[in-house]
Amino acid sequence: NAALPTATVQFRFPSFSFVSTSADWFIVADGAASVQGTGTVNGIGGYTYRIWAWDARPDRFEIEIFNSAGIFYENGWDSPLKSGSISVK
């Protein structure tokens, strides 16, 4: 029941680190969730992220990180998790 959604998103890859600074919207429905907001890459702002997650067999996850120049990183649509799990409630 918050006026604005809250989310904490962090990804650490060998080539860069992403940390969310805000969430603009968050949707949960039918075993799936999506969230969009802003964040930093290697401590530099100006990035937007979108995440989609599916609680399925196998669990699937997608992230896009982009800035005004376009897509900075995406893991590929409909990627199954290789380890761990997603629980959408």
Summary of the structure (lengths in Angstrom):
residues: 89
radius of gyration: 13.2
end to end distance: 15.0
largest distance: 37.0
contacts: 212
relative contact order: 0.19
helix: 0%
strand: 58%
